[in-house]
Amino acid sequence: MTKDESLPAIHALIHSLGARRVFIAAALALLRPAPRRPLAAQFQDLDNHLRRDIGLPPKAASPPMPPGMQHTLW
């Protein structure tokens, strides 16, 4: 909606509800904090190292280790 299209709608709101109500509603809408993402969606962006640090399983299975290194780490 462009500025020219919204002016008649705003004028109609002011005419039907009053300037004070429209101003208060607009001010409260501007001061309202942005909605937060759901908690589960925030964890989808983490890489596997951070997911492991907080106790979540990795997003995908780890790649297989080369045959010569399978028993040499521990």
Secondary structure, DSSP 8 states (H G I E B T S, - for coil): --HHHHHHHHHHHHHHH-HHHHHHHHHHHHHS------HHHHHHTS-HHHHHHTT---SS------GGGTTT--
